[in-house]
């Protein structure tokens, strides 16, 4: 089931299950559907909601970028879903990178909505996102007016983005656009996001929000620099019940690099039963 909230203009896809509702928030240039294999691995013990964040996927675009506003949009989307539910319950929230910062801001602002929080490879601090600069340059360099197919776009990205896995991830945002000025378009708001990488790496002032009282799983890639020992005090100050787990042989995209370990850790944190088959990987 898919839905778009008329007020928040957020698009989400729901995968049915019998247990708690787990909300997944993707990172920069991602989409809710990036979490599909992880969500299916949690079934049928959990119901999952895969959200396209503002300026991404099939959700609406905004004129400015700010984490509090993004968190408010997700809260509005969840409030509307809860209002339509017969027996609404707080949500388990899972956010990666940019989505992790949205998830943290939402938990701090609306702890009534969030029963459990999983933050994936990001910290509540200001960090440089210079590694994303080549991605922006590469996508902006694709000639949408004369593009004939995805293969041509892949070739155009190669100079700035040599990793084929990352190119494939970015090209998920490329869509045919029969009614637009060009035959192809980027589905995300590339102009806004590309111009605001500094703000994307920032951590907002949340008006001295009280620490989040619920349990928090902090999953970090052992090969990533986004979670460092120096960031732990800031995390514990805002999330005193945090448990840090570093995943071996994983970089920034922990859930893609080590999906089996990721699902196992998430199942344990959410207190979900292991499937009868014993299978825990996507």
Wavefront OBJ file of the C-alpha trace (Angstrom):
o trace
v 0.000 0.000 0.000
v 1.324 3.450 -0.917
v 0.156 6.863 0.225
v 0.880 10.541 -0.114
v -0.076 12.853 2.747
v -1.970 15.897 1.424
v -0.476 18.180 4.051
v 3.085 16.982 4.227
v 3.233 15.766 0.611
v 5.321 12.825 1.749
v 5.035 9.557 -0.131
v 5.380 6.257 1.705
v 5.012 2.576 0.997
v 3.717 0.195 3.656
v 4.589 -3.495 3.899
v 2.102 -5.393 6.005
v 3.091 -7.376 9.070
v 1.739 -8.489 12.435
v 4.060 -6.683 14.845
v 5.129 -3.113 15.592
v 5.372 -0.498 12.864
v 8.965 0.292 11.874
v 9.534 3.511 9.915
v 12.600 3.710 7.658
v 14.169 7.049 6.666
v 16.759 6.989 3.868
v 19.901 9.036 3.363
v 20.835 11.746 0.868
v 19.807 10.967 -2.738
v 17.983 7.846 -1.533
v 14.344 6.754 -1.539
v 12.133 4.771 0.762
v 12.270 1.790 -1.580
v 16.006 1.456 -0.847
v 14.922 -0.219 2.408
v 12.649 -2.812 0.733
v 14.911 -5.842 1.192
v 15.566 -4.965 4.847
v 11.842 -4.428 5.448
v 10.985 -7.775 3.862
v 13.585 -9.455 6.075
v 11.681 -8.216 9.146
v 8.380 -9.632 7.906
v 6.033 -10.930 9.095
v 7.102 -9.923 12.605
v 6.851 -6.194 11.840
v 4.849 -3.813 9.710
v 7.148 -1.396 7.859
v 6.700 2.084 6.452
v 9.223 3.231 3.821
v 9.160 7.017 3.600
v 10.435 9.256 0.799
v 11.831 12.297 2.606
v 11.155 15.820 1.272
v 12.921 16.589 -2.030
v 13.469 12.874 -2.649
v 11.654 10.084 -4.443
v 7.954 10.745 -4.965
v 7.618 13.248 -2.126
v 7.107 16.970 -2.604
v 9.844 19.542 -3.020
v 10.545 22.495 -0.729
v 12.188 25.882 -1.231
v 14.629 25.488 1.674
v 16.473 22.731 3.508
v 16.242 22.386 7.297
v 16.239 19.321 9.533
v 13.523 20.579 11.932
v 11.161 21.102 9.002
v 11.938 17.660 7.599
v 11.300 16.095 10.994
v 8.017 18.022 11.270
v 6.934 16.729 7.855
v 7.582 13.131 8.921
v 5.782 13.731 12.232
v 2.798 15.128 10.351
v 2.772 12.086 8.068
v 2.864 9.727 11.053
v 0.224 11.731 12.923
v -2.148 11.366 9.989
v -1.464 7.655 9.791
v -2.069 7.278 13.530
v -5.297 9.275 13.316
v -6.622 6.770 10.780
v -5.549 3.722 12.804
v -7.967 1.862 15.037
v -5.363 1.388 17.781
v -2.379 3.719 17.150
v 0.933 2.979 18.811
v 4.299 4.790 18.888
v 6.681 3.927 16.084
v 10.109 2.371 15.909
v 12.211 4.744 13.803
v 15.250 3.736 11.718
v 17.236 6.454 9.959
v 20.442 6.331 7.931
v 22.781 9.310 7.416
v 20.580 12.305 6.540
v 17.570 10.206 7.516
v 19.296 9.465 10.815
v 19.504 13.158 11.601
v 15.832 13.558 10.690
v 15.015 10.611 12.956
v 17.016 12.055 15.864
v 15.378 15.470 15.471
v 11.938 13.847 15.370
v 12.596 11.739 18.471
v 13.786 14.801 20.395
v 10.891 16.981 19.251
v 8.143 14.337 19.400
v 9.154 11.553 21.806
v 5.472 10.608 22.051
v 5.659 9.327 18.465
v 8.867 7.311 18.825
v 8.984 4.152 20.920
v 12.465 3.069 19.789
v 15.154 4.720 17.677
v 17.877 3.230 15.489
v 20.452 5.684 14.121
v 22.613 4.335 11.302
v 26.113 5.751 10.768
v 25.570 9.403 11.593
v 26.077 11.582 14.674
v 24.326 14.662 16.122
v 27.244 16.901 15.162
v 28.252 19.068 12.223
v 30.184 17.067 9.620
v 31.557 17.869 6.193
v 29.860 16.122 3.264
v 32.638 16.822 0.779
v 32.546 13.199 -0.379
v 29.154 13.959 -1.935
v 30.491 16.852 -4.041
v 31.564 14.577 -6.922
v 28.113 12.980 -6.962
v 26.481 16.387 -7.359
v 28.941 17.469 -10.040
v 28.470 14.201 -11.897
v 24.670 14.350 -11.898
v 24.639 17.998 -12.897
v 26.970 17.207 -15.793
v 24.570 14.666 -17.318
v 23.067 16.266 -20.427
v 19.371 15.567 -19.820
v 18.364 17.367 -23.011
v 20.237 14.902 -25.237
v 20.274 11.806 -23.036
v 19.138 8.669 -24.893
v 19.323 5.959 -22.229
v 20.610 5.054 -18.758
v 23.777 3.570 -20.182
v 24.748 6.946 -21.542
v 24.049 8.534 -18.159
v 26.127 5.860 -16.429
v 29.027 6.631 -18.750
v 28.682 10.372 -18.119
v 28.850 9.812 -14.350
v 31.947 7.615 -14.478
v 34.482 10.468 -14.358
v 33.152 11.867 -11.067
v 31.727 8.615 -9.663
v 34.022 5.686 -10.563
v 32.318 3.224 -8.194
v 29.648 1.366 -10.228
v 27.615 0.572 -7.093
v 27.297 4.244 -6.190
v 26.512 5.135 -9.815
v 23.724 2.567 -9.767
v 22.407 4.056 -6.524
v 22.363 7.575 -7.998
v 20.829 6.443 -11.288
v 17.795 5.108 -9.417
v 16.794 8.777 -9.336
v 16.812 9.134 -13.124
v 13.331 9.086 -14.642
v 11.862 9.432 -18.114
v 9.780 12.588 -18.402
v 7.586 12.557 -21.503
v 5.760 15.732 -20.518
v 8.779 17.722 -19.343
v 11.207 20.033 -21.099
v 13.735 17.189 -21.437
v 13.179 13.467 -22.062
v 14.805 12.628 -18.719
v 14.811 14.243 -15.264
v 16.298 13.728 -11.820
v 13.531 12.689 -9.443
v 15.111 14.355 -6.425
v 15.470 18.128 -6.064
v 19.090 18.155 -7.234
v 19.405 21.950 -7.342
v 18.304 22.437 -3.736
v 20.189 19.468 -2.306
v 23.361 20.179 -4.267
v 23.387 23.799 -3.141
v 22.887 22.914 0.535
v 25.456 20.227 1.264
v 26.793 22.345 4.138
v 23.361 22.429 5.779
v 22.949 18.709 5.123
v 26.088 18.086 7.149
v 24.967 20.390 9.959
v 23.191 19.497 13.187
v 20.354 21.899 14.065
v 19.707 23.864 17.218
v 16.545 22.235 18.546
v 15.771 24.894 21.148
v 17.301 22.962 24.037
v 15.105 19.925 23.512
v 15.093 17.514 26.444
v 17.046 14.268 25.973
v 15.100 11.485 24.310
v 14.099 8.986 27.037
v 13.657 5.880 24.887
v 16.129 3.147 23.889
v 18.494 3.932 21.002
v 20.582 1.607 18.846
v 23.505 3.411 17.196
v 24.847 1.314 14.337
v 28.153 2.452 12.851
v 30.261 1.119 10.018
v 33.740 0.196 11.244
v 35.216 1.668 8.053
v 33.198 4.881 8.251
v 34.244 8.241 9.730
v 30.708 9.419 10.512
v 30.740 7.973 14.047
v 33.931 8.833 15.932
v 34.856 8.561 19.641
v 34.804 12.363 19.879
v 31.106 12.338 18.909
v 30.000 9.946 21.654
v 29.516 12.597 24.404
v 27.185 14.615 22.160
v 25.195 11.494 21.356
v 24.916 10.400 24.986
v 23.871 13.886 26.084
v 20.834 13.759 23.782
v 20.209 10.000 23.899
v 21.307 8.689 27.320
v 19.984 5.162 26.652
v 22.117 4.698 23.549
v 23.950 1.478 22.678
v 26.756 1.811 20.125
v 27.457 -1.163 17.847
v 30.232 -1.048 15.255
v 29.748 -3.385 12.318
v 32.908 -4.965 10.927
v 33.657 -4.728 7.207
v 31.027 -2.018 6.746
v 31.366 1.545 5.527
v 28.795 4.326 5.569
v 26.067 2.188 3.964
v 26.017 -0.356 6.792
v 22.738 -1.976 5.747
v 24.050 -2.539 2.210
v 27.554 -3.660 3.182
v 26.465 -6.087 5.912
v 22.715 -6.721 5.501
v 22.681 -9.970 7.482
v 24.386 -8.385 10.507
v 22.218 -5.279 10.175
v 18.955 -7.249 10.172
v 20.079 -9.428 13.078
v 21.001 -6.373 15.174
v 17.749 -4.631 14.313
v 15.672 -7.705 15.132
v 17.351 -8.031 18.515
v 16.886 -4.340 19.295
v 13.208 -4.385 18.292
v 12.633 -7.662 20.167
v 11.363 -9.367 17.017
v 11.352 -13.164 16.838
v 13.680 -14.846 14.382
v 11.749 -16.484 11.505
v 11.180 -20.247 11.892
v 13.591 -20.841 9.032
v 16.280 -19.022 10.975
v 16.882 -16.780 7.980
v 17.729 -13.223 9.027
v 19.375 -11.794 5.918
v 17.517 -9.879 3.165
l 1 2 3 4 5 6 7 8 9 10 11 12 13 14 15 16 17 18 19 20 21 22 23 24 25 26 27 28 29 30 31 32 33 34 35 36 37 38 39 40 41 42 43 44 45 46 47 48 49 50 51 52 53 54 55 56 57 58 59 60 61 62 63 64 65 66 67 68 69 70 71 72 73 74 75 76 77 78 79 80 81 82 83 84 85 86 87 88 89 90 91 92 93 94 95 96 97 98 99 100 101 102 103 104 105 106 107 108 109 110 111 112 113 114 115 116 117 118 119 120 121 122 123 124 125 126 127 128 129 130 131 132 133 134 135 136 137 138 139 140 141 142 143 144 145 146 147 148 149 150 151 152 153 154 155 156 157 158 159 160 161 162 163 164 165 166 167 168 169 170 171 172 173 174 175 176 177 178 179 180 181 182 183 184 185 186 187 188 189 190 191 192 193 194 195 196 197 198 199 200 201 202 203 204 205 206 207 208 209 210 211 212 213 214 215 216 217 218 219 220 221 222 223 224 225 226 227 228 229 230 231 232 233 234 235 236 237 238 239 240 241 242 243 244 245 246 247 248 249 250 251 252 253 254 255 256 257 258 259 260 261 262 263 264 265 266 267 268 269 270 271 272 273 274 275 276 277 278 279 280 281 282
